[in-house]
Amino acid sequence: MRYPDRETVERIRGEYPAGTVVELVRMDDPQAPPPGAHGTVIFVDDIATVHIAWQTGGSLGAAYGVDIVRKVDAND
């Protein structure tokens, strides 16, 4: 796995600040919530993993370049 550079990490942090509501599109993890699950961003770490508290319970990070989440619009 290739880790993202500092600029990419900062860009992801800017796109997904703590408190952002996201929806899971795809996650390559057997313990992942189902696609469509919503969660709230806790923080983005130094390798651009977006750590999320899922409304289905628990927390699990979306790995940069592997998993896909999208921001939920306030109207969704």
Secondary structure, DSSP 8 states (H G I E B T S, - for coil): -----HHHHHHHHHHS-TT-EEEEEE---TT---TT-EEEEEEE-TT--EEEEETTSSEEEE-TTT-EEEE--TT-
